[in-house]
Amino acid sequence: MRRTNLIDQAVSRLRQQITTGVWGVGTRIPAEPELAELIGVGRNTVREAVQSLVHAGMLERRQGSGTYVLADSELGNAMGREIAGAHQRDVLEVRRSLEVESARLAALRRTPVEVEKLRGLRDSRSAAYARGEMDQMVAADLALHRTIAHAAHNPVLLALYENLQDAITDNIRFNFEHPVHDDDSHHALVEAIADCDPDAAMREIDRYLSDLISGATWDEQAPSEDARR
């Protein structure tokens, strides 16, 4: 077998250990002799496979300590680099493209358990909003939108959404800090999904995000000086 094929196979096996959670983010992976035995290849092949995943941003070598799992997705690292310091308007436009379709599919595919969860998150979000607790507002809002993405039951759409999570979290906080809505409850959105009404669900999330896009000023949406550097 050609050496390049062996390396590719070794990379695939190592990646699988990470993406399936056998080696969680932050954990140290086995040393080279153990990896060679696990995969069934030579140590040189293991070394090159590990280096490939270091370059991909999934692994990190720490001098004198070993090699650790840095991320469980190459896509997340690539996307994170691309959108670092992005304008909030740009993030909102991408959110709109993903979340309108998520809402439509969720209205068609959601389960009763997911409806119950959405209603609970909506109520938690509203309670945090009434108390003015920013961190809880952001966490509940993110959980609500992620649950809608899960309820769409489209793994590709969900992967895209999950890998934009850091940017979306920052965007949610920005939106709460620069409100443009009088009614920010998401009540109609959740009930449209519960009622299996895809048109109403799409209309509600499109209205909500479109208002945010048009409501904030360009200066407010600009990235920080630190982000631009």
TORPA-4810 file (N, C-alpha, C, O; in nm, 3 decimals):
<nodes>
NODE_1_0.084_-0.120_0.000_0.000_0.000_0.000_0.087_0.125_0.000_0.187_0.131_0.072_M
NODE_2_0.051_0.224_-0.079_0.129_0.348_-0.086_0.127_0.416_0.048_0.028_0.412_0.121_R
NODE_3_0.240_0.481_0.081_0.255_0.546_0.211_0.151_0.657_0.230_0.099_0.675_0.340_R
NODE_4_0.121_0.730_0.123_0.021_0.837_0.135_-0.115_0.781_0.175_-0.188_0.845_0.251_T
NODE_5_-0.148_0.663_0.124_-0.275_0.601_0.163_-0.275_0.562_0.309_-0.376_0.577_0.378_N
NODE_6_-0.162_0.512_0.358_-0.150_0.476_0.499_-0.168_0.599_0.588_-0.236_0.594_0.691_L
NODE_7_-0.108_0.709_0.547_-0.121_0.832_0.625_-0.265_0.879_0.625_-0.318_0.918_0.729_I
NODE_8_-0.329_0.875_0.508_-0.470_0.917_0.500_-0.558_0.831_0.590_-0.648_0.882_0.657_D
NODE_9_-0.532_0.701_0.590_-0.610_0.612_0.675_-0.585_0.640_0.823_-0.677_0.637_0.904_Q
NODE_10_-0.459_0.669_0.857_-0.426_0.701_0.995_-0.494_0.831_1.039_-0.546_0.841_1.150_A
NODE_11_-0.493_0.930_0.951_-0.561_1.056_0.981_-0.710_1.031_1.004_-0.768_1.085_1.099_V
NODE_12_-0.770_0.950_0.919_-0.912_0.920_0.931_-0.944_0.851_1.063_-1.043_0.883_1.128_S
NODE_13_-0.858_0.756_1.104_-0.881_0.686_1.231_-0.867_0.781_1.349_-0.947_0.776_1.443_R
NODE_14_-0.767_0.865_1.346_-0.747_0.961_1.455_-0.862_1.060_1.462_-0.912_1.091_1.570_L
NODE_15_-0.903_1.110_1.346_-1.015_1.203_1.341_-1.141_1.138_1.398_-1.218_1.202_1.470_R
NODE_16_-1.161_1.012_1.365_-1.280_0.942_1.415_-1.279_0.933_1.567_-1.384_0.946_1.630_Q
NODE_17_-1.163_0.911_1.627_-1.154_0.905_1.772_-1.196_1.038_1.836_-1.251_1.041_1.946_Q
NODE_18_-1.168_1.147_1.763_-1.202_1.280_1.815_-1.349_1.312_1.792_-1.419_1.354_1.884_I
NODE_19_-1.395_1.293_1.669_-1.532_1.335_1.636_-1.637_1.250_1.705_-1.750_1.296_1.726_T
NODE_20_-1.603_1.126_1.742_-1.700_1.042_1.812_-1.694_1.061_1.963_-1.772_1.002_2.037_T
NODE_21_-1.601_1.145_2.009_-1.594_1.175_2.151_-1.510_1.080_2.232_-1.504_1.094_2.354_G
NODE_22_-1.445_0.983_2.169_-1.356_0.894_2.243_-1.245_0.975_2.309_-1.209_0.952_2.424_V
NODE_23_-1.191_1.070_2.233_-1.097_1.168_2.288_-1.168_1.304_2.288_-1.183_1.366_2.183_W
NODE_24_-1.211_1.349_2.403_-1.283_1.475_2.412_-1.193_1.595_2.401_-1.072_1.586_2.418_G
NODE_25_-1.253_1.708_2.371_-1.179_1.834_2.363_-1.112_1.860_2.498_-1.176_1.853_2.603_V
NODE_26_-0.982_1.891_2.494_-0.906_1.918_2.615_-0.831_1.799_2.670_-0.748_1.815_2.759_G
NODE_27_-0.859_1.678_2.619_-0.791_1.560_2.670_-0.662_1.533_2.593_-0.646_1.574_2.478_T
NODE_28_-0.571_1.463_2.660_-0.445_1.426_2.595_-0.464_1.294_2.523_-0.521_1.200_2.578_R
NODE_29_-0.416_1.287_2.400_-0.429_1.163_2.324_-0.314_1.070_2.363_-0.215_1.116_2.419_I
NODE_30_-0.324_0.941_2.333_-0.217_0.847_2.367_-0.085_0.884_2.299_-0.082_0.956_2.199_P
NODE_31_0.023_0.832_2.355_0.156_0.855_2.297_0.171_0.777_2.166_0.091_0.689_2.136_A
NODE_32_0.274_0.811_2.090_0.293_0.752_1.958_0.294_0.600_1.957_0.229_0.540_1.871_E
NODE_33_0.366_0.532_2.051_0.365_0.384_2.047_0.224_0.326_2.060_0.191_0.228_1.993_P
NODE_34_0.142_0.386_2.148_0.004_0.337_2.165_-0.079_0.364_2.041_-0.160_0.281_2.000_E
NODE_35_-0.059_0.481_1.980_-0.133_0.513_1.858_-0.095_0.419_1.745_-0.182_0.375_1.669_L
NODE_36_0.032_0.389_1.733_0.078_0.298_1.628_0.014_0.160_1.644_-0.025_0.097_1.546_A
NODE_37_0.004_0.116_1.769_-0.059_-0.014_1.794_-0.209_-0.008_1.768_-0.267_-0.102_1.712_E
NODE_38_-0.272_0.103_1.807_-0.416_0.119_1.787_-0.453_0.117_1.639_-0.550_0.052_1.600_L
NODE_39_-0.375_0.188_1.558_-0.407_0.203_1.417_-0.348_0.090_1.332_-0.401_0.057_1.225_I
NODE_40_-0.238_0.032_1.381_-0.175_-0.074_1.304_-0.081_-0.024_1.197_-0.069_-0.084_1.091_G
NODE_41_-0.014_0.089_1.225_0.084_0.145_1.130_0.211_0.180_1.207_0.215_0.172_1.330_V
NODE_42_0.314_0.220_1.134_0.440_0.256_1.196_0.434_0.392_1.265_0.344_0.472_1.241_G
NODE_43_0.533_0.415_1.351_0.534_0.540_1.428_0.554_0.662_1.339_0.502_0.770_1.369_R
NODE_44_0.629_0.647_1.231_0.648_0.761_1.140_0.516_0.802_1.076_0.487_0.920_1.059_N
NODE_45_0.437_0.702_1.039_0.305_0.730_0.981_0.216_0.799_1.083_0.146_0.895_1.051_T
NODE_46_0.219_0.749_1.207_0.142_0.812_1.314_0.184_0.957_1.333_0.100_1.046_1.347_V
NODE_47_0.315_0.979_1.333_0.366_1.115_1.355_0.316_1.210_1.247_0.277_1.323_1.277_R
NODE_48_0.316_1.165_1.122_0.268_1.252_1.013_0.117_1.273_1.021_0.068_1.382_0.990_E
NODE_49_0.043_1.168_1.062_-0.102_1.182_1.075_-0.137_1.282_1.185_-0.226_1.366_1.168_A
NODE_50_-0.068_1.273_1.297_-0.091_1.367_1.407_-0.059_1.509_1.362_-0.133_1.602_1.392_V
NODE_51_0.053_1.525_1.289_0.091_1.658_1.243_-0.013_1.715_1.149_-0.038_1.835_1.149_Q
NODE_52_-0.074_1.630_1.067_-0.180_1.675_0.976_-0.297_1.733_1.054_-0.353_1.835_1.015_S
NODE_53_-0.334_1.668_1.165_-0.446_1.718_1.245_-0.406_1.838_1.329_-0.492_1.918_1.368_L
NODE_54_-0.277_1.851_1.358_-0.229_1.975_1.422_-0.247_2.092_1.327_-0.297_2.198_1.366_V
NODE_55_-0.208_2.073_1.201_-0.225_2.179_1.100_-0.372_2.212_1.079_-0.407_2.326_1.051_H
NODE_56_-0.459_2.111_1.092_-0.603_2.132_1.072_-0.668_2.201_1.192_-0.784_2.243_1.184_A
NODE_57_-0.594_2.214_1.303_-0.648_2.282_1.419_-0.724_2.193_1.515_-0.786_2.241_1.610_G
NODE_58_-0.719_2.061_1.493_-0.790_1.969_1.582_-0.703_1.923_1.699_-0.755_1.893_1.806_M
NODE_59_-0.572_1.919_1.678_-0.479_1.878_1.783_-0.378_1.988_1.810_-0.353_2.075_1.726_L
NODE_60_-0.321_1.984_1.930_-0.219_2.082_1.969_-0.108_2.011_2.045_-0.134_1.940_2.143_E
NODE_61_0.016_2.029_2.000_0.131_1.975_2.071_0.173_2.071_2.182_0.184_2.191_2.159_R
NODE_62_0.196_2.018_2.300_0.241_2.099_2.413_0.375_2.044_2.460_0.386_1.930_2.503_R
NODE_63_0.477_2.128_2.451_0.613_2.086_2.482_0.621_2.026_2.621_0.582_2.088_2.720_Q
NODE_64_0.673_1.904_2.627_0.693_1.838_2.755_0.567_1.780_2.817_0.573_1.724_2.927_G
NODE_65_0.453_1.793_2.750_0.328_1.746_2.808_0.258_1.643_2.721_0.199_1.548_2.773_S
NODE_66_0.263_1.660_2.590_0.196_1.568_2.501_0.112_1.640_2.397_0.130_1.759_2.375_G
NODE_67_0.022_1.568_2.333_-0.065_1.623_2.230_-0.209_1.617_2.278_-0.255_1.515_2.328_T
NODE_68_-0.279_1.730_2.264_-0.413_1.744_2.320_-0.514_1.775_2.210_-0.481_1.831_2.106_Y
NODE_69_-0.639_1.736_2.236_-0.747_1.766_2.143_-0.787_1.911_2.162_-0.828_1.953_2.270_V
NODE_70_-0.776_1.987_2.055_-0.806_2.130_2.059_-0.948_2.158_2.012_-1.013_2.250_2.063_L
NODE_71_-0.998_2.081_1.916_-1.132_2.101_1.862_-1.179_1.969_1.801_-1.098_1.886_1.760_A
NODE_72_-1.311_1.951_1.796_-1.364_1.828_1.739_-1.415_1.846_1.597_-1.486_1.760_1.544_D
NODE_73_-1.379_1.960_1.536_-1.425_1.985_1.400_-1.325_2.072_1.326_-1.287_2.179_1.373_S
NODE_74_-1.282_2.026_1.210_-1.198_2.108_1.124_-1.278_2.225_1.066_-1.226_2.334_1.047_E
NODE_75_-1.406_2.199_1.039_-1.492_2.303_0.984_-1.505_2.420_1.081_-1.500_2.536_1.040_L
NODE_76_-1.521_2.389_1.209_-1.537_2.495_1.307_-1.417_2.586_1.314_-1.432_2.708_1.325_G
NODE_77_-1.296_2.529_1.308_-1.176_2.610_1.311_-1.165_2.697_1.187_-1.132_2.815_1.196_N
NODE_78_-1.192_2.638_1.071_-1.182_2.714_0.946_-1.283_2.828_0.944_-1.249_2.940_0.907_A
NODE_79_-1.406_2.799_0.985_-1.509_2.903_0.986_-1.478_3.009_1.090_-1.502_3.128_1.068_M
NODE_80_-1.426_2.965_1.205_-1.392_3.061_1.310_-1.289_3.161_1.264_-1.299_3.280_1.294_G
NODE_81_-1.188_3.113_1.190_-1.085_3.204_1.138_-1.143_3.301_1.037_-1.105_3.418_1.033_R
NODE_82_-1.235_3.253_0.954_-1.291_3.336_0.849_-1.380_3.448_0.903_-1.383_3.558_0.847_E
NODE_83_-1.452_3.420_1.012_-1.550_3.519_1.060_-1.502_3.597_1.182_-1.577_3.676_1.238_I
NODE_84_-1.376_3.574_1.223_-1.325_3.650_1.337_-1.331_3.800_1.306_-1.280_3.845_1.204_A
NODE_85_-1.394_3.876_1.393_-1.405_4.020_1.373_-1.507_4.061_1.269_-1.502_4.174_1.220_G
NODE_86_-1.599_3.972_1.233_-1.699_4.004_1.131_-1.794_4.111_1.181_-1.819_4.121_1.301_A
NODE_87_-1.848_4.190_1.088_-1.953_4.286_1.123_-2.078_4.212_1.168_-2.112_4.106_1.115_H
NODE_88_-2.145_4.268_1.267_-2.266_4.206_1.318_-2.373_4.194_1.210_-2.450_4.097_1.208_Q
NODE_89_-2.379_4.290_1.120_-2.477_4.282_1.011_-2.452_4.158_0.925_-2.546_4.090_0.885_R
NODE_90_-2.324_4.130_0.898_-2.290_4.013_0.816_-2.331_3.884_0.887_-2.383_3.791_0.824_D
NODE_91_-2.307_3.878_1.018_-2.346_3.759_1.095_-2.498_3.743_1.093_-2.549_3.632_1.077_V
NODE_92_-2.570_3.854_1.110_-2.716_3.848_1.107_-2.769_3.799_0.973_-2.866_3.724_0.968_L
NODE_93_-2.706_3.842_0.865_-2.752_3.798_0.733_-2.731_3.648_0.714_-2.815_3.580_0.654_E
NODE_94_-2.620_3.596_0.767_-2.598_3.452_0.760_-2.696_3.379_0.852_-2.751_3.275_0.815_V
NODE_95_-2.716_3.434_0.971_-2.815_3.374_1.062_-2.952_3.366_0.995_-3.021_3.264_1.005_R
NODE_96_-2.991_3.472_0.926_-3.122_3.473_0.861_-3.133_3.361_0.758_-3.235_3.294_0.750_R
NODE_97_-3.028_3.341_0.680_-3.033_3.238_0.577_-3.045_3.099_0.639_-3.114_3.013_0.584_S
NODE_98_-2.978_3.076_0.753_-2.984_2.946_0.818_-3.112_2.929_0.901_-3.175_2.824_0.897_L
NODE_99_-3.150_3.033_0.974_-3.257_3.017_1.071_-3.396_3.021_1.007_-3.490_2.962_1.061_E
NODE_100_-3.411_3.086_0.895_-3.540_3.081_0.825_-3.567_2.939_0.778_-3.678_2.888_0.795_V
NODE_101_-3.467_2.874_0.721_-3.485_2.735_0.678_-3.498_2.641_0.799_-3.576_2.546_0.795_E
NODE_102_-3.423_2.668_0.905_-3.436_2.586_1.026_-3.578_2.591_1.079_-3.636_2.488_1.116_S
NODE_103_-3.636_2.712_1.083_-3.772_2.727_1.135_-3.872_2.655_1.046_-3.966_2.592_1.095_A
NODE_104_-3.853_2.664_0.914_-3.945_2.597_0.821_-3.942_2.446_0.842_-4.046_2.381_0.852_R
NODE_105_-3.820_2.390_0.847_-3.808_2.246_0.863_-3.854_2.200_1.001_-3.914_2.094_1.015_L
NODE_106_-3.825_2.281_1.103_-3.867_2.246_1.239_-4.019_2.238_1.247_-4.073_2.150_1.315_A
NODE_107_-4.089_2.329_1.178_-4.236_2.327_1.178_-4.290_2.201_1.111_-4.401_2.157_1.141_A
NODE_108_-4.212_2.144_1.021_-4.255_2.022_0.951_-4.213_1.895_1.024_-4.279_1.791_1.010_L
NODE_109_-4.104_1.901_1.101_-4.043_1.779_1.152_-4.034_1.770_1.304_-3.994_1.666_1.357_R
NODE_110_-4.068_1.875_1.375_-4.049_1.876_1.520_-4.128_1.765_1.587_-4.233_1.723_1.539_R
NODE_111_-4.075_1.717_1.700_-4.142_1.615_1.779_-4.215_1.683_1.896_-4.183_1.797_1.929_T
NODE_112_-4.311_1.615_1.959_-4.376_1.671_2.078_-4.277_1.707_2.189_-4.294_1.806_2.259_P
NODE_113_-4.173_1.624_2.205_-4.071_1.653_2.307_-3.999_1.782_2.275_-3.971_1.861_2.364_V
NODE_114_-3.968_1.804_2.147_-3.899_1.927_2.106_-3.988_2.049_2.125_-3.939_2.156_2.161_E
NODE_115_-4.118_2.035_2.100_-4.210_2.147_2.124_-4.210_2.183_2.272_-4.207_2.301_2.307_V
NODE_116_-4.214_2.084_2.358_-4.213_2.110_2.502_-4.085_2.181_2.543_-4.087_2.274_2.625_E
NODE_117_-3.974_2.136_2.486_-3.846_2.199_2.518_-3.842_2.343_2.469_-3.793_2.431_2.540_K
NODE_118_-3.892_2.368_2.348_-3.893_2.504_2.293_-3.977_2.597_2.380_-3.936_2.711_2.407_L
NODE_119_-4.091_2.550_2.425_-4.176_2.635_2.510_-4.108_2.665_2.644_-4.118_2.776_2.696_R
NODE_120_-4.039_2.565_2.698_-3.967_2.588_2.823_-3.854_2.689_2.806_-3.835_2.775_2.892_G
NODE_121_-3.780_2.678_2.697_-3.670_2.772_2.670_-3.724_2.912_2.643_-3.665_3.011_2.686_L
NODE_122_-3.835_2.920_2.571_-3.898_3.050_2.546_-3.936_3.118_2.678_-3.913_3.237_2.696_R
NODE_123_-3.994_3.040_2.770_-4.035_3.097_2.898_-3.913_3.136_2.983_-3.915_3.238_3.052_D
NODE_124_-3.808_3.055_2.977_-3.685_3.088_3.050_-3.622_3.216_2.995_-3.572_3.300_3.070_S
NODE_125_-3.625_3.228_2.864_-3.572_3.348_2.798_-3.651_3.470_2.841_-3.592_3.574_2.873_R
NODE_126_-3.784_3.460_2.842_-3.868_3.574_2.880_-3.847_3.613_3.026_-3.845_3.731_3.059_S
NODE_127_-3.830_3.512_3.113_-3.808_3.540_3.255_-3.675_3.611_3.276_-3.666_3.706_3.354_A
NODE_128_-3.571_3.566_3.207_-3.440_3.631_3.218_-3.446_3.773_3.163_-3.384_3.865_3.217_A
NODE_129_-3.522_3.791_3.055_-3.538_3.924_2.995_-3.608_4.018_3.093_-3.568_4.134_3.106_Y
NODE_130_-3.711_3.968_3.160_-3.784_4.052_3.256_-3.696_4.092_3.374_-3.711_4.201_3.429_A
NODE_131_-3.604_4.004_3.412_-3.514_4.034_3.524_-3.392_4.115_3.480_-3.318_4.166_3.564_R
NODE_132_-3.371_4.126_3.349_-3.256_4.199_3.298_-3.124_4.127_3.320_-3.020_4.191_3.333_G
NODE_133_-3.128_3.994_3.325_-3.007_3.915_3.349_-2.944_3.878_3.214_-2.986_3.783_3.148_E
NODE_134_-2.844_3.954_3.176_-2.789_3.944_3.041_-2.735_3.805_3.008_-2.767_3.750_2.903_M
NODE_135_-2.653_3.748_3.096_-2.593_3.618_3.065_-2.699_3.511_3.048_-2.689_3.427_2.958_D
NODE_136_-2.802_3.513_3.134_-2.910_3.415_3.123_-2.993_3.438_2.997_-3.040_3.343_2.935_Q
NODE_137_-3.012_3.565_2.960_-3.085_3.597_2.837_-3.013_3.539_2.716_-3.075_3.475_2.630_M
NODE_138_-2.882_3.561_2.711_-2.803_3.512_2.598_-2.805_3.359_2.593_-2.826_3.300_2.486_V
NODE_139_-2.784_3.296_2.708_-2.781_3.149_2.712_-2.915_3.089_2.670_-2.919_2.992_2.593_A
NODE_140_-3.024_3.146_2.721_-3.156_3.092_2.687_-3.190_3.115_2.541_-3.248_3.028_2.476_A
NODE_141_-3.154_3.231_2.488_-3.182_3.259_2.347_-3.103_3.166_2.256_-3.157_3.113_2.159_D
NODE_142_-2.975_3.147_2.287_-2.893_3.056_2.207_-2.950_2.915_2.213_-2.961_2.848_2.110_L
NODE_143_-2.987_2.869_2.332_-3.044_2.735_2.346_-3.172_2.720_2.266_-3.197_2.615_2.206_A
NODE_144_-3.255_2.825_2.264_-3.379_2.821_2.188_-3.352_2.805_2.039_-3.412_2.719_1.974_L
NODE_145_-3.263_2.886_1.985_-3.234_2.879_1.842_-3.162_2.749_1.804_-3.184_2.695_1.696_H
NODE_146_-3.077_2.700_1.893_-3.012_2.571_1.867_-3.113_2.458_1.866_-3.103_2.365_1.786_R
NODE_147_-3.212_2.465_1.954_-3.314_2.361_1.959_-3.398_2.362_1.832_-3.438_2.257_1.782_T
NODE_148_-3.424_2.481_1.779_-3.494_2.489_1.650_-3.411_2.424_1.541_-3.464_2.351_1.457_I
NODE_149_-3.279_2.450_1.542_-3.191_2.387_1.442_-3.191_2.235_1.458_-3.190_2.162_1.359_A
NODE_150_-3.191_2.186_1.581_-3.199_2.041_1.604_-3.332_1.986_1.554_-3.338_1.879_1.493_H
NODE_151_-3.440_2.061_1.581_-3.574_2.015_1.543_-3.594_2.010_1.392_-3.688_1.947_1.344_A
NODE_152_-3.506_2.077_1.317_-3.512_2.071_1.170_-3.472_1.933_1.119_-3.508_1.895_1.008_A
NODE_153_-3.396_1.859_1.199_-3.353_1.723_1.165_-3.283_1.718_1.029_-3.308_1.630_0.947_H
NODE_154_-3.193_1.815_1.010_-3.106_1.817_0.892_-2.963_1.827_0.945_-2.923_1.935_0.988_N
NODE_155_-2.885_1.719_0.942_-2.753_1.720_1.004_-2.654_1.820_0.941_-2.566_1.871_1.010_P
NODE_156_-2.669_1.846_0.813_-2.577_1.942_0.749_-2.608_2.083_0.797_-2.516_2.158_0.831_V
NODE_157_-2.734_2.119_0.799_-2.773_2.251_0.849_-2.731_2.268_0.994_-2.679_2.373_1.032_L
NODE_158_-2.752_2.165_1.075_-2.715_2.171_1.216_-2.564_2.188_1.233_-2.520_2.265_1.319_L
NODE_159_-2.485_2.117_1.152_-2.339_2.130_1.161_-2.294_2.271_1.129_-2.207_2.326_1.197_A
NODE_160_-2.353_2.332_1.027_-2.320_2.470_0.994_-2.354_2.563_1.109_-2.276_2.652_1.144_L
NODE_161_-2.473_2.543_1.167_-2.517_2.630_1.276_-2.427_2.613_1.399_-2.386_2.711_1.461_Y
NODE_162_-2.396_2.488_1.433_-2.314_2.462_1.551_-2.175_2.522_1.535_-2.117_2.571_1.632_E
NODE_163_-2.121_2.518_1.414_-1.986_2.568_1.393_-1.980_2.720_1.383_-1.871_2.777_1.377_N
NODE_164_-2.096_2.784_1.380_-2.102_2.930_1.389_-2.142_2.976_1.529_-2.172_3.093_1.550_L
NODE_165_-2.142_2.884_1.624_-2.200_2.912_1.754_-2.134_3.029_1.826_-2.204_3.110_1.887_Q
NODE_166_-2.002_3.038_1.821_-1.934_3.149_1.890_-1.977_3.283_1.833_-2.007_3.377_1.908_D
NODE_167_-1.980_3.293_1.700_-2.022_3.418_1.637_-2.168_3.448_1.666_-2.205_3.563_1.687_A
NODE_168_-2.252_3.345_1.668_-2.394_3.365_1.696_-2.414_3.409_1.841_-2.497_3.496_1.868_I
NODE_169_-2.339_3.350_1.933_-2.349_3.391_2.074_-2.313_3.538_2.090_-2.384_3.612_2.159_T
NODE_170_-2.204_3.581_2.027_-2.165_3.723_2.034_-2.273_3.811_1.972_-2.301_3.921_2.021_D
NODE_171_-2.332_3.762_1.863_-2.435_3.839_1.795_-2.561_3.852_1.881_-2.624_3.958_1.884_N
NODE_172_-2.598_3.745_1.949_-2.715_3.749_2.038_-2.694_3.852_2.148_-2.784_3.931_2.179_I
NODE_173_-2.576_3.852_2.208_-2.546_3.950_2.313_-2.555_4.092_2.256_-2.613_4.181_2.319_R
NODE_174_-2.496_4.112_2.138_-2.501_4.243_2.074_-2.646_4.288_2.055_-2.680_4.404_2.079_F
NODE_175_-2.731_4.196_2.011_-2.871_4.231_1.985_-2.946_4.269_2.112_-3.029_4.360_2.110_N
NODE_176_-2.917_4.201_2.221_-2.980_4.237_2.348_-2.929_4.372_2.398_-3.003_4.447_2.462_F
NODE_177_-2.804_4.402_2.369_-2.746_4.529_2.413_-2.791_4.646_2.327_-2.783_4.761_2.368_E
NODE_178_-2.839_4.615_2.204_-2.887_4.719_2.111_-3.027_4.680_2.063_-3.045_4.649_1.945_H
NODE_179_-3.126_4.680_2.153_-3.260_4.630_2.117_-3.329_4.716_2.013_-3.318_4.838_2.012_P
NODE_180_-3.403_4.647_1.923_-3.483_4.717_1.823_-3.628_4.669_1.825_-3.711_4.722_1.751_V
NODE_181_-3.659_4.568_1.909_-3.794_4.513_1.914_-3.867_4.554_2.041_-3.808_4.559_2.149_H
NODE_182_-3.997_4.585_2.027_-4.080_4.606_2.145_-4.122_4.471_2.205_-4.123_4.455_2.327_D
NODE_183_-4.156_4.376_2.119_-4.194_4.242_2.163_-4.084_4.146_2.124_-4.066_4.114_2.007_D
NODE_184_-4.009_4.100_2.223_-3.892_4.015_2.197_-3.910_3.877_2.258_-3.813_3.816_2.302_D
NODE_185_-4.035_3.828_2.262_-4.064_3.705_2.337_-4.042_3.577_2.258_-4.024_3.471_2.318_S
NODE_186_-4.043_3.584_2.125_-4.038_3.466_2.038_-4.161_3.376_2.056_-4.159_3.259_2.016_H
NODE_187_-4.266_3.430_2.115_-4.385_3.348_2.139_-4.445_3.299_2.007_-4.474_3.180_1.993_H
NODE_188_-4.464_3.390_1.912_-4.528_3.352_1.785_-4.442_3.252_1.707_-4.496_3.163_1.642_A
NODE_189_-4.311_3.266_1.713_-4.221_3.174_1.643_-4.237_3.032_1.697_-4.254_2.937_1.621_L
NODE_190_-4.231_3.018_1.828_-4.241_2.886_1.890_-4.378_2.824_1.863_-4.388_2.705_1.834_V
NODE_191_-4.484_2.905_1.871_-4.617_2.850_1.849_-4.640_2.812_1.703_-4.714_2.718_1.674_E
NODE_192_-4.578_2.883_1.611_-4.588_2.845_1.469_-4.524_2.709_1.446_-4.576_2.627_1.371_A
NODE_193_-4.410_2.685_1.510_-4.344_2.554_1.500_-4.431_2.448_1.566_-4.447_2.339_1.511_I
NODE_194_-4.487_2.479_1.682_-4.574_2.384_1.752_-4.697_2.351_1.668_-4.745_2.237_1.670_A
NODE_195_-4.749_2.449_1.595_-4.869_2.431_1.513_-4.840_2.369_1.377_-4.931_2.353_1.295_D
NODE_196_-4.714_2.334_1.351_-4.674_2.277_1.221_-4.710_2.370_1.106_-4.762_2.328_1.003_C
NODE_197_-4.680_2.498_1.126_-4.710_2.600_1.025_-4.578_2.658_0.973_-4.530_2.758_1.027_D
NODE_198_-4.520_2.598_0.870_-4.388_2.644_0.823_-4.388_2.786_0.769_-4.291_2.859_0.787_P
NODE_199_-4.496_2.828_0.703_-4.500_2.965_0.650_-4.496_3.068_0.763_-4.422_3.166_0.755_D
NODE_200_-4.574_3.045_0.867_-4.575_3.138_0.980_-4.440_3.137_1.052_-4.392_3.242_1.095_A
NODE_201_-4.380_3.019_1.067_-4.250_3.010_1.134_-4.144_3.087_1.056_-4.064_3.161_1.115_A
NODE_202_-4.142_3.069_0.924_-4.047_3.142_0.841_-4.071_3.291_0.849_-3.977_3.370_0.859_M
NODE_203_-4.198_3.331_0.846_-4.232_3.473_0.850_-4.186_3.537_0.980_-4.134_3.649_0.980_R
NODE_204_-4.204_3.467_1.092_-4.169_3.523_1.223_-4.018_3.541_1.238_-3.972_3.647_1.281_E
NODE_205_-3.940_3.440_1.203_-3.795_3.453_1.221_-3.736_3.549_1.118_-3.640_3.620_1.148_I
NODE_206_-3.793_3.552_0.998_-3.744_3.647_0.897_-3.772_3.791_0.942_-3.686_3.878_0.927_D
NODE_207_-3.891_3.815_0.995_-3.925_3.949_1.044_-3.831_3.990_1.157_-3.779_4.102_1.160_R
NODE_208_-3.809_3.899_1.250_-3.726_3.928_1.367_-3.583_3.964_1.325_-3.530_4.066_1.369_Y
NODE_209_-3.521_3.881_1.242_-3.382_3.905_1.204_-3.369_4.020_1.105_-3.270_4.094_1.108_L
NODE_210_-3.467_4.038_1.018_-3.463_4.150_0.924_-3.472_4.283_0.998_-3.406_4.380_0.961_S
NODE_211_-3.555_4.287_1.102_-3.564_4.409_1.183_-3.431_4.439_1.251_-3.390_4.555_1.260_D
NODE_212_-3.363_4.336_1.298_-3.232_4.356_1.361_-3.131_4.408_1.259_-3.051_4.496_1.291_L
NODE_213_-3.135_4.353_1.139_-3.040_4.396_1.035_-3.061_4.544_1.001_-2.964_4.618_0.986_I
NODE_214_-3.185_4.585_0.990_-3.212_4.724_0.951_-3.212_4.820_1.069_-3.205_4.941_1.050_S
NODE_215_-3.220_4.767_1.191_-3.238_4.853_1.307_-3.112_4.908_1.369_-3.116_5.014_1.432_G
NODE_216_-2.998_4.837_1.353_-2.873_4.883_1.414_-2.793_4.966_1.315_-2.801_4.945_1.194_A
NODE_217_-2.716_5.060_1.367_-2.635_5.146_1.281_-2.507_5.074_1.241_-2.464_4.979_1.307_T
NODE_218_-2.448_5.121_1.133_-2.323_5.059_1.085_-2.213_5.070_1.189_-2.137_4.974_1.207_W
NODE_219_-2.201_5.184_1.258_-2.096_5.201_1.357_-2.111_5.100_1.470_-2.012_5.046_1.519_D
NODE_220_-2.235_5.073_1.511_-2.258_4.977_1.618_-2.220_4.836_1.576_-2.180_4.754_1.658_E
NODE_221_-2.231_4.810_1.446_-2.209_4.674_1.399_-2.063_4.648_1.363_-2.027_4.534_1.335_Q
NODE_222_-1.979_4.750_1.363_-1.840_4.732_1.322_-1.765_4.649_1.423_-1.793_4.659_1.543_A
NODE_223_-1.669_4.565_1.380_-1.588_4.488_1.474_-1.497_4.580_1.553_-1.470_4.693_1.513_P
NODE_224_-1.451_4.531_1.667_-1.363_4.611_1.752_-1.228_4.626_1.687_-1.196_4.555_1.592_S
NODE_225_-1.147_4.720_1.739_-1.012_4.738_1.688_-0.930_4.613_1.713_-0.849_4.574_1.629_E
NODE_226_-0.950_4.548_1.831_-0.876_4.426_1.862_-0.908_4.317_1.762_-0.819_4.243_1.720_D
NODE_227_-1.036_4.306_1.723_-1.076_4.201_1.631_-1.016_4.224_1.493_-0.986_4.129_1.420_A
NODE_228_-0.999_4.352_1.456_-0.946_4.380_1.322_-0.796_4.353_1.313_-0.743_4.332_1.204_R
NODE_229_-0.727_4.354_1.428_-0.582_4.337_1.425_-0.545_4.191_1.406_-0.426_4.157_1.401_R
</nodes>
